[in-house]
């Protein structure tokens, strides 16, 4: 995935960990050390709503 975005694996890992920490993605271990990432759309919608509300205030 890092190659796709033309960034280092360390940078990719950093950002994935940030997204995971915010509850925006779920990570599942697959076969042969593959990781599967899933976006939590409900969590994203909630966080964006909170940001919007904060900006409007």
mmCIF file of the N, C-alpha and C atoms, coordinates in Angstrom:
data_MODEL
# 
_entry.id   MODEL 
# 
loop_
_atom_site.group_PDB 
_atom_site.id 
_atom_site.type_symbol 
_atom_site.label_atom_id 
_atom_site.label_alt_id 
_atom_site.label_comp_id 
_atom_site.label_asym_id 
_atom_site.label_entity_id 
_atom_site.label_seq_id 
_atom_site.pdbx_PDB_ins_code 
_atom_site.Cartn_x 
_atom_site.Cartn_y 
_atom_site.Cartn_z 
_atom_site.occupancy 
_atom_site.B_iso_or_equiv 
_atom_site.pdbx_formal_charge 
_atom_site.auth_seq_id 
_atom_site.auth_comp_id 
_atom_site.auth_asym_id 
_atom_site.auth_atom_id 
_atom_site.pdbx_PDB_model_num 
ATOM 1   N N  . UNK A 1 1  ? 0.823   -1.179  0.000  1.00 0.00 ? 1  UNK A N  1 
ATOM 2   C CA . UNK A 1 1  ? 0.000   0.000   0.000  1.00 0.00 ? 1  UNK A CA 1 
ATOM 3   C C  . UNK A 1 1  ? 0.876   1.254   0.000  1.00 0.00 ? 1  UNK A C  1 
ATOM 4   N N  . UNK A 1 2  ? 1.981   1.196   0.698  1.00 0.00 ? 2  UNK A N  1 
ATOM 5   C CA . UNK A 1 2  ? 2.877   2.352   0.733  1.00 0.00 ? 2  UNK A CA 1 
ATOM 6   C C  . UNK A 1 2  ? 3.370   2.696   -0.671 1.00 0.00 ? 2  UNK A C  1 
ATOM 7   N N  . UNK A 1 3  ? 3.640   1.677   -1.466 1.00 0.00 ? 3  UNK A N  1 
ATOM 8   C CA . UNK A 1 3  ? 4.094   1.925   -2.844 1.00 0.00 ? 3  UNK A CA 1 
ATOM 9   C C  . UNK A 1 3  ? 3.018   2.639   -3.650 1.00 0.00 ? 3  UNK A C  1 
ATOM 10  N N  . UNK A 1 4  ? 1.777   2.263   -3.439 1.00 0.00 ? 4  UNK A N  1 
ATOM 11  C CA . UNK A 1 4  ? 0.665   2.886   -4.156 1.00 0.00 ? 4  UNK A CA 1 
ATOM 12  C C  . UNK A 1 4  ? 0.612   4.384   -3.895 1.00 0.00 ? 4  UNK A C  1 
ATOM 13  N N  . UNK A 1 5  ? 0.866   4.773   -2.653 1.00 0.00 ? 5  UNK A N  1 
ATOM 14  C CA . UNK A 1 5  ? 0.821   6.186   -2.276 1.00 0.00 ? 5  UNK A CA 1 
ATOM 15  C C  . UNK A 1 5  ? 2.183   6.863   -2.355 1.00 0.00 ? 5  UNK A C  1 
ATOM 16  N N  . UNK A 1 6  ? 3.186   6.099   -2.776 1.00 0.00 ? 6  UNK A N  1 
ATOM 17  C CA . UNK A 1 6  ? 4.549   6.616   -2.929 1.00 0.00 ? 6  UNK A CA 1 
ATOM 18  C C  . UNK A 1 6  ? 5.092   7.209   -1.624 1.00 0.00 ? 6  UNK A C  1 
ATOM 19  N N  . UNK A 1 7  ? 4.901   6.458   -0.541 1.00 0.00 ? 7  UNK A N  1 
ATOM 20  C CA . UNK A 1 7  ? 5.435   6.846   0.760  1.00 0.00 ? 7  UNK A CA 1 
ATOM 21  C C  . UNK A 1 7  ? 6.172   5.652   1.359  1.00 0.00 ? 7  UNK A C  1 
ATOM 22  N N  . UNK A 1 8  ? 6.944   5.907   2.399  1.00 0.00 ? 8  UNK A N  1 
ATOM 23  C CA . UNK A 1 8  ? 7.685   4.820   3.028  1.00 0.00 ? 8  UNK A CA 1 
ATOM 24  C C  . UNK A 1 8  ? 6.743   3.949   3.848  1.00 0.00 ? 8  UNK A C  1 
ATOM 25  N N  . UNK A 1 9  ? 7.110   2.692   4.055  1.00 0.00 ? 9  UNK A N  1 
ATOM 26  C CA . UNK A 1 9  ? 6.292   1.836   4.928  1.00 0.00 ? 9  UNK A CA 1 
ATOM 27  C C  . UNK A 1 9  ? 6.143   2.416   6.340  1.00 0.00 ? 9  UNK A C  1 
ATOM 28  N N  . UNK A 1 10 ? 7.173   3.079   6.836  1.00 0.00 ? 10 UNK A N  1 
ATOM 29  C CA . UNK A 1 10 ? 7.085   3.693   8.174  1.00 0.00 ? 10 UNK A CA 1 
ATOM 30  C C  . UNK A 1 10 ? 6.025   4.787   8.207  1.00 0.00 ? 10 UNK A C  1 
ATOM 31  N N  . UNK A 1 11 ? 5.970   5.600   7.159  1.00 0.00 ? 11 UNK A N  1 
ATOM 32  C CA . UNK A 1 11 ? 4.961   6.664   7.082  1.00 0.00 ? 11 UNK A CA 1 
ATOM 33  C C  . UNK A 1 11 ? 3.568   6.060   6.985  1.00 0.00 ? 11 UNK A C  1 
ATOM 34  N N  . UNK A 1 12 ? 3.423   5.004   6.200  1.00 0.00 ? 12 UNK A N  1 
ATOM 35  C CA . UNK A 1 12 ? 2.123   4.328   6.074  1.00 0.00 ? 12 UNK A CA 1 
ATOM 36  C C  . UNK A 1 12 ? 1.699   3.765   7.427  1.00 0.00 ? 12 UNK A C  1 
ATOM 37  N N  . UNK A 1 13 ? 2.615   3.135   8.109  1.00 0.00 ? 13 UNK A N  1 
ATOM 38  C CA . UNK A 1 13 ? 2.325   2.569   9.421  1.00 0.00 ? 13 UNK A CA 1 
ATOM 39  C C  . UNK A 1 13 ? 1.903   3.652   10.404 1.00 0.00 ? 13 UNK A C  1 
ATOM 40  N N  . UNK A 1 14 ? 2.576   4.771   10.383 1.00 0.00 ? 14 UNK A N  1 
ATOM 41  C CA . UNK A 1 14 ? 2.248   5.900   11.256 1.00 0.00 ? 14 UNK A CA 1 
ATOM 42  C C  . UNK A 1 14 ? 0.803   6.344   11.043 1.00 0.00 ? 14 UNK A C  1 
ATOM 43  N N  . UNK A 1 15 ? 0.416   6.539   9.801  1.00 0.00 ? 15 UNK A N  1 
ATOM 44  C CA . UNK A 1 15 ? -0.929  7.034   9.498  1.00 0.00 ? 15 UNK A CA 1 
ATOM 45  C C  . UNK A 1 15 ? -2.001  5.979   9.776  1.00 0.00 ? 15 UNK A C  1 
ATOM 46  N N  . UNK A 1 16 ? -1.701  4.732   9.501  1.00 0.00 ? 16 UNK A N  1 
ATOM 47  C CA . UNK A 1 16 ? -2.653  3.669   9.818  1.00 0.00 ? 16 UNK A CA 1 
ATOM 48  C C  . UNK A 1 16 ? -2.876  3.618   11.325 1.00 0.00 ? 16 UNK A C  1 
ATOM 49  N N  . UNK A 1 17 ? -1.821  3.740   12.094 1.00 0.00 ? 17 UNK A N  1 
ATOM 50  C CA . UNK A 1 17 ? -1.958  3.733   13.554 1.00 0.00 ? 17 UNK A CA 1 
ATOM 51  C C  . UNK A 1 17 ? -2.778  4.918   14.048 1.00 0.00 ? 17 UNK A C  1 
ATOM 52  N N  . UNK A 1 18 ? -2.617  6.079   13.433 1.00 0.00 ? 18 UNK A N  1 
ATOM 53  C CA . UNK A 1 18 ? -3.420  7.247   13.813 1.00 0.00 ? 18 UNK A CA 1 
ATOM 54  C C  . UNK A 1 18 ? -4.903  6.994   13.517 1.00 0.00 ? 18 UNK A C  1 
ATOM 55  N N  . UNK A 1 19 ? -5.203  6.487   12.326 1.00 0.00 ? 19 UNK A N  1 
ATOM 56  C CA . UNK A 1 19 ? -6.591  6.191   11.952 1.00 0.00 ? 19 UNK A CA 1 
ATOM 57  C C  . UNK A 1 19 ? -7.193  5.133   12.878 1.00 0.00 ? 19 UNK A C  1 
ATOM 58  N N  . UNK A 1 20 ? -6.385  4.131   13.200 1.00 0.00 ? 20 UNK A N  1 
ATOM 59  C CA . UNK A 1 20 ? -6.829  3.073   14.104 1.00 0.00 ? 20 UNK A CA 1 
ATOM 60  C C  . UNK A 1 20 ? -7.110  3.652   15.493 1.00 0.00 ? 20 UNK A C  1 
ATOM 61  N N  . UNK A 1 21 ? -6.234  4.514   15.969 1.00 0.00 ? 21 UNK A N  1 
ATOM 62  C CA . UNK A 1 21 ? -6.404  5.132   17.273 1.00 0.00 ? 21 UNK A CA 1 
ATOM 63  C C  . UNK A 1 21 ? -7.660  5.979   17.382 1.00 0.00 ? 21 UNK A C  1 
ATOM 64  N N  . UNK A 1 22 ? -8.064  6.558   16.269 1.00 0.00 ? 22 UNK A N  1 
ATOM 65  C CA . UNK A 1 22 ? -9.296  7.353   16.230 1.00 0.00 ? 22 UNK A CA 1 
ATOM 66  C C  . UNK A 1 22 ? -10.538 6.488   16.028 1.00 0.00 ? 22 UNK A C  1 
ATOM 67  N N  . UNK A 1 23 ? -10.331 5.201   15.838 1.00 0.00 ? 23 UNK A N  1 
ATOM 68  C CA . UNK A 1 23 ? -11.450 4.287   15.605 1.00 0.00 ? 23 UNK A CA 1 
ATOM 69  C C  . UNK A 1 23 ? -12.013 4.374   14.205 1.00 0.00 ? 23 UNK A C  1 
ATOM 70  N N  . UNK A 1 24 ? -11.234 4.942   13.280 1.00 0.00 ? 24 UNK A N  1 
ATOM 71  C CA . UNK A 1 24 ? -11.723 5.116   11.912 1.00 0.00 ? 24 UNK A CA 1 
ATOM 72  C C  . UNK A 1 24 ? -11.524 3.881   11.038 1.00 0.00 ? 24 UNK A C  1 
ATOM 73  N N  . UNK A 1 25 ? -10.599 3.027   11.429 1.00 0.00 ? 25 UNK A N  1 
ATOM 74  C CA . UNK A 1 25 ? -10.403 1.801   10.656 1.00 0.00 ? 25 UNK A CA 1 
ATOM 75  C C  . UNK A 1 25 ? -10.322 0.617   11.606 1.00 0.00 ? 25 UNK A C  1 
ATOM 76  N N  . UNK A 1 26 ? -10.693 -0.525  11.064 1.00 0.00 ? 26 UNK A N  1 
ATOM 77  C CA . UNK A 1 26 ? -10.555 -1.798  11.754 1.00 0.00 ? 26 UNK A CA 1 
ATOM 78  C C  . UNK A 1 26 ? -9.534  -2.604  10.964 1.00 0.00 ? 26 UNK A C  1 
ATOM 79  N N  . UNK A 1 27 ? -8.651  -3.284  11.673 1.00 0.00 ? 27 UNK A N  1 
ATOM 80  C CA . UNK A 1 27 ? -7.588  -4.046  11.038 1.00 0.00 ? 27 UNK A CA 1 
ATOM 81  C C  . UNK A 1 27 ? -7.802  -5.521  11.344 1.00 0.00 ? 27 UNK A C  1 
ATOM 82  N N  . UNK A 1 28 ? -7.754  -6.335  10.298 1.00 0.00 ? 28 UNK A N  1 
ATOM 83  C CA . UNK A 1 28 ? -7.861  -7.779  10.467 1.00 0.00 ? 28 UNK A CA 1 
ATOM 84  C C  . UNK A 1 28 ? -6.643  -8.439  9.856  1.00 0.00 ? 28 UNK A C  1 
ATOM 85  N N  . UNK A 1 29 ? -6.126  -9.442  10.570 1.00 0.00 ? 29 UNK A N  1 
ATOM 86  C CA . UNK A 1 29 ? -4.979  -10.201 10.079 1.00 0.00 ? 29 UNK A CA 1 
ATOM 87  C C  . UNK A 1 29 ? -5.481  -11.277 9.126  1.00 0.00 ? 29 UNK A C  1 
ATOM 88  N N  . UNK A 1 30 ? -4.892  -11.317 7.944  1.00 0.00 ? 30 UNK A N  1 
ATOM 89  C CA . UNK A 1 30 ? -5.251  -12.332 6.970  1.00 0.00 ? 30 UNK A CA 1 
ATOM 90  C C  . UNK A 1 30 ? -4.167  -13.392 6.872  1.00 0.00 ? 30 UNK A C  1 
ATOM 91  N N  . UNK A 1 31 ? -4.265  -14.201 5.871  1.00 0.00 ? 31 UNK A N  1 
ATOM 92  C CA . UNK A 1 31 ? -3.266  -15.236 5.646  1.00 0.00 ? 31 UNK A CA 1 
ATOM 93  C C  . UNK A 1 31 ? -1.971  -14.616 5.136  1.00 0.00 ? 31 UNK A C  1 
ATOM 94  N N  . UNK A 1 32 ? -0.875  -15.278 5.400  1.00 0.00 ? 32 UNK A N  1 
ATOM 95  C CA . UNK A 1 32 ? 0.449   -14.873 4.909  1.00 0.00 ? 32 UNK A CA 1 
ATOM 96  C C  . UNK A 1 32 ? 0.788   -13.434 5.305  1.00 0.00 ? 32 UNK A C  1 
ATOM 97  N N  . UNK A 1 33 ? 0.458   -13.067 6.544  1.00 0.00 ? 33 UNK A N  1 
ATOM 98  C CA . UNK A 1 33 ? 0.780   -11.746 7.096  1.00 0.00 ? 33 UNK A CA 1 
ATOM 99  C C  . UNK A 1 33 ? 0.139   -10.574 6.356  1.00 0.00 ? 33 UNK A C  1 
ATOM 100 N N  . UNK A 1 34 ? -0.930  -10.827 5.649  1.00 0.00 ? 34 UNK A N  1 
ATOM 101 C CA . UNK A 1 34 ? -1.651  -9.727  5.003  1.00 0.00 ? 34 UNK A CA 1 
ATOM 102 C C  . UNK A 1 34 ? -2.568  -9.065  6.019  1.00 0.00 ? 34 UNK A C  1 
ATOM 103 N N  . UNK A 1 35 ? -2.683  -7.752  5.911  1.00 0.00 ? 35 UNK A N  1 
ATOM 104 C CA . UNK A 1 35 ? -3.599  -7.002  6.757  1.00 0.00 ? 35 UNK A CA 1 
ATOM 105 C C  . UNK A 1 35 ? -4.744  -6.469  5.907  1.00 0.00 ? 35 UNK A C  1 
ATOM 106 N N  . UNK A 1 36 ? -5.932  -6.555  6.442  1.00 0.00 ? 36 UNK A N  1 
ATOM 107 C CA . UNK A 1 36 ? -7.104  -6.025  5.761  1.00 0.00 ? 36 UNK A CA 1 
ATOM 108 C C  . UNK A 1 36 ? -7.637  -4.859  6.579  1.00 0.00 ? 36 UNK A C  1 
ATOM 109 N N  . UNK A 1 37 ? -7.792  -3.711  5.933  1.00 0.00 ? 37 UNK A N  1 
ATOM 110 C CA . UNK A 1 37 ? -8.258  -2.501  6.598  1.00 0.00 ? 37 UNK A CA 1 
ATOM 111 C C  . UNK A 1 37 ? -9.678  -2.197  6.151  1.00 0.00 ? 37 UNK A C  1 
ATOM 112 N N  . UNK A 1 38 ? -10.515 -1.848  7.113  1.00 0.00 ? 38 UNK A N  1 
ATOM 113 C CA . UNK A 1 38 ? -11.897 -1.490  6.790  1.00 0.00 ? 38 UNK A CA 1 
ATOM 114 C C  . UNK A 1 38 ? -12.227 -0.145  7.430  1.00 0.00 ? 38 UNK A C  1 
ATOM 115 N N  . UNK A 1 39 ? -12.731 0.760   6.632  1.00 0.00 ? 39 UNK A N  1 
ATOM 116 C CA . UNK A 1 39 ? -13.132 2.079   7.109  1.00 0.00 ? 39 UNK A CA 1 
ATOM 117 C C  . UNK A 1 39 ? -14.446 1.970   7.867  1.00 0.00 ? 39 UNK A C  1 
ATOM 118 N N  . UNK A 1 40 ? -14.497 2.564   9.046  1.00 0.00 ? 40 UNK A N  1 
ATOM 119 C CA . UNK A 1 40 ? -15.728 2.624   9.826  1.00 0.00 ? 40 UNK A CA 1 
ATOM 120 C C  . UNK A 1 40 ? -16.456 3.906   9.410  1.00 0.00 ? 40 UNK A C  1 
ATOM 121 N N  . UNK A 1 41 ? -17.363 3.766   8.473  1.00 0.00 ? 41 UNK A N  1 
ATOM 122 C CA . UNK A 1 41 ? -18.052 4.925   7.904  1.00 0.00 ? 41 UNK A CA 1 
ATOM 123 C C  . UNK A 1 41 ? -18.901 5.658   8.929  1.00 0.00 ? 41 UNK A C  1 
ATOM 124 N N  . UNK A 1 42 ? -19.510 4.920   9.848  1.00 0.00 ? 42 UNK A N  1 
ATOM 125 C CA . UNK A 1 42 ? -20.317 5.565   10.879 1.00 0.00 ? 42 UNK A CA 1 
ATOM 126 C C  . UNK A 1 42 ? -19.449 6.430   11.785 1.00 0.00 ? 42 UNK A C  1 
ATOM 127 N N  . UNK A 1 43 ? -18.290 5.918   12.154 1.00 0.00 ? 43 UNK A N  1 
ATOM 128 C CA . UNK A 1 43 ? -17.372 6.685   13.007 1.00 0.00 ? 43 UNK A CA 1 
ATOM 129 C C  . UNK A 1 43 ? -16.873 7.922   12.268 1.00 0.00 ? 43 UNK A C  1 
ATOM 130 N N  . UNK A 1 44 ? -16.553 7.772   10.988 1.00 0.00 ? 44 UNK A N  1 
ATOM 131 C CA . UNK A 1 44 ? -16.102 8.902   10.188 1.00 0.00 ? 44 UNK A CA 1 
ATOM 132 C C  . UNK A 1 44 ? -17.188 9.973   10.125 1.00 0.00 ? 44 UNK A C  1 
ATOM 133 N N  . UNK A 1 45 ? -18.410 9.568   9.867  1.00 0.00 ? 45 UNK A N  1 
ATOM 134 C CA . UNK A 1 45 ? -19.529 10.506  9.804  1.00 0.00 ? 45 UNK A CA 1 
ATOM 135 C C  . UNK A 1 45 ? -19.702 11.230  11.138 1.00 0.00 ? 45 UNK A C  1 
ATOM 136 N N  . UNK A 1 46 ? -19.591 10.499  12.229 1.00 0.00 ? 46 UNK A N  1 
ATOM 137 C CA . UNK A 1 46 ? -19.714 11.098  13.556 1.00 0.00 ? 46 UNK A CA 1 
ATOM 138 C C  . UNK A 1 46 ? -18.614 12.133  13.795 1.00 0.00 ? 46 UNK A C  1 
ATOM 139 N N  . UNK A 1 47 ? -17.367 11.776  13.514 1.00 0.00 ? 47 UNK A N  1 
ATOM 140 C CA . UNK A 1 47 ? -16.259 12.704  13.749 1.00 0.00 ? 47 UNK A CA 1 
ATOM 141 C C  . UNK A 1 47 ? -16.365 13.946  12.866 1.00 0.00 ? 47 UNK A C  1 
ATOM 142 N N  . UNK A 1 48 ? -16.757 13.755  11.618 1.00 0.00 ? 48 UNK A N  1 
ATOM 143 C CA . UNK A 1 48 ? -16.937 14.911  10.731 1.00 0.00 ? 48 UNK A CA 1 
ATOM 144 C C  . UNK A 1 48 ? -18.057 15.824  11.222 1.00 0.00 ? 48 UNK A C  1 
ATOM 145 N N  . UNK A 1 49 ? -19.108 15.234  11.758 1.00 0.00 ? 49 UNK A N  1 
ATOM 146 C CA . UNK A 1 49 ? -20.210 16.016  12.314 1.00 0.00 ? 49 UNK A CA 1 
ATOM 147 C C  . UNK A 1 49 ? -19.729 16.834  13.517 1.00 0.00 ? 49 UNK A C  1 
ATOM 148 N N  . UNK A 1 50 ? -18.894 16.212  14.356 1.00 0.00 ? 50 UNK A N  1 
ATOM 149 C CA . UNK A 1 50 ? -18.360 16.919  15.517 1.00 0.00 ? 50 UNK A CA 1 
ATOM 150 C C  . UNK A 1 50 ? -17.467 18.083  15.087 1.00 0.00 ? 50 UNK A C  1 
ATOM 151 N N  . UNK A 1 51 ? -16.651 17.853  14.083 1.00 0.00 ? 51 UNK A N  1 
ATOM 152 C CA . UNK A 1 51 ? -15.778 18.917  13.570 1.00 0.00 ? 51 UNK A CA 1 
ATOM 153 C C  . UNK A 1 51 ? -16.622 20.057  13.010 1.00 0.00 ? 51 UNK A C  1 
ATOM 154 N N  . UNK A 1 52 ? -17.641 19.705  12.237 1.00 0.00 ? 52 UNK A N  1 
ATOM 155 C CA . UNK A 1 52 ? -18.537 20.709  11.662 1.00 0.00 ? 52 UNK A CA 1 
ATOM 156 C C  . UNK A 1 52 ? -19.192 21.537  12.760 1.00 0.00 ? 52 UNK A C  1 
ATOM 157 N N  . UNK A 1 53 ? -19.697 20.848  13.799 1.00 0.00 ? 53 UNK A N  1 
ATOM 158 C CA . UNK A 1 53 ? -20.354 21.552  14.913 1.00 0.00 ? 53 UNK A CA 1 
ATOM 159 C C  . UNK A 1 53 ? -19.369 22.492  15.603 1.00 0.00 ? 53 UNK A C  1 
ATOM 160 N N  . UNK A 1 54 ? -18.141 22.049  15.791 1.00 0.00 ? 54 UNK A N  1 
ATOM 161 C CA . UNK A 1 54 ? -17.123 22.897  16.437 1.00 0.00 ? 54 UNK A CA 1 
ATOM 162 C C  . UNK A 1 54 ? -16.797 24.118  15.597 1.00 0.00 ? 54 UNK A C  1 
ATOM 163 N N  . UNK A 1 55 ? -16.783 23.966  14.283 1.00 0.00 ? 55 UNK A N  1 
ATOM 164 C CA . UNK A 1 55 ? -16.464 25.091  13.405 1.00 0.00 ? 55 UNK A CA 1 
ATOM 165 C C  . UNK A 1 55 ? -17.589 26.115  13.355 1.00 0.00 ? 55 UNK A C  1 
ATOM 166 N N  . UNK A 1 56 ? -18.818 25.654  13.482 1.00 0.00 ? 56 UNK A N  1 
ATOM 167 C CA . UNK A 1 56 ? -19.977 26.531  13.415 1.00 0.00 ? 56 UNK A CA 1 
ATOM 168 C C  . UNK A 1 56 ? -20.111 27.360  14.681 1.00 0.00 ? 56 UNK A C  1 
ATOM 169 N N  . UNK A 1 57 ? -19.689 26.829  15.804 1.00 0.00 ? 57 UNK A N  1 
ATOM 170 C CA . UNK A 1 57 ? -19.843 27.528  17.093 1.00 0.00 ? 57 UNK A CA 1 
ATOM 171 C C  . UNK A 1 57 ? -19.059 28.798  17.142 1.00 0.00 ? 57 UNK A C  1 
# 
